[in-house]
Amino acid sequence: MNKEYEPDWDQSMVQNHVAQVAQMAQVAPKQPLGVKQIVTIRLDVDMLEWFKAAGPGYQTRINQVLREHMDAQRAAQADN
């Protein structure tokens, strides 16, 4: 585990978030919820430094790049 990681949430915040997501699902069940899965992934040091150098939100940017690649691959497969 990354020893630099310090969560900025506690159990009550998690419970509040879960309740809010459940309420949103009842109001608009067709909307994607954007559920995230916590994972451990090994990345090249220089690549991680490059993402981090752009400032806060580097994990979101990594996710965006992976999603764009996935979408492109799916589109290519659909064309075949």
C-alpha positions in Angstrom: 0.0 0.0 0.0 1.2 3.5 -0.7 2.3 5.0 2.6 1.8 8.5 1.2 -1.9 7.8 0.8 -4.0 9.3 3.5 -7.8 9.1 2.9 -9.6 12.4 3.3 -12.8 10.6 4.3 -14.2 8.8 7.3 -16.9 6.1 7.8 -19.7 8.7 8.3 -18.7 10.4 5.0 -18.8 7.1 3.2 -22.3 6.3 4.6 -23.6 9.7 3.6 -22.2 9.2 0.1 -23.8 5.8 -0.2 -27.2 7.2 0.9 -26.8 10.1 -1.7 -26.0 7.7 -4.5 -29.0 5.5 -3.5 -31.3 8.5 -3.6 -29.9 9.6 -7.0 -30.5 6.1 -8.3 -34.2 6.3 -7.3 -34.6 9.7 -9.0 -32.7 9.0 -12.2 -32.1 5.2 -12.5 -30.9 5.4 -16.1 -28.1 7.8 -15.3 -24.6 6.1 -15.0 -23.4 6.4 -11.4 -19.7 6.6 -12.2 -18.9 4.0 -9.6 -15.1 3.6 -9.1 -13.2 0.6 -8.0 -10.1 1.0 -5.9 -7.2 -1.0 -7.5 -3.5 -1.3 -7.3 -1.7 -0.9 -10.6 2.0 -0.8 -11.3 2.9 2.1 -13.6 6.3 3.2 -15.0 7.7 5.8 -12.7 8.3 8.4 -15.5 4.7 8.1 -16.7 3.3 8.5 -13.2 5.5 11.5 -12.5 4.3 13.0 -15.8 0.6 12.7 -14.8 1.3 14.0 -11.2 3.2 17.0 -12.6 0.0 18.3 -14.1 -1.3 18.8 -10.6 -4.2 17.3 -8.5 -6.5 14.9 -10.3 -3.8 12.7 -11.9 -5.8 9.6 -11.2 -8.8 11.1 -13.0 -6.6 11.9 -15.9 -5.2 8.4 -16.0 -8.8 7.0 -15.9 -9.7 9.4 -18.8 -6.8 8.2 -21.0 -7.7 4.6 -20.3 -11.4 5.2 -21.0 -10.6 7.0 -24.3 -8.5 4.0 -25.3 -11.2 1.6 -24.4 -13.8 3.6 -26.3 -11.6 3.7 -29.4 -11.0 -0.1 -29.2 -14.7 -0.7 -28.9 -15.5 1.5 -31.8 -12.9 -0.3 -33.9 -14.3 -3.7 -33.0 -17.8 -2.5 -33.9 -16.6 -1.4 -37.3 -15.4 -4.9 -38.1 
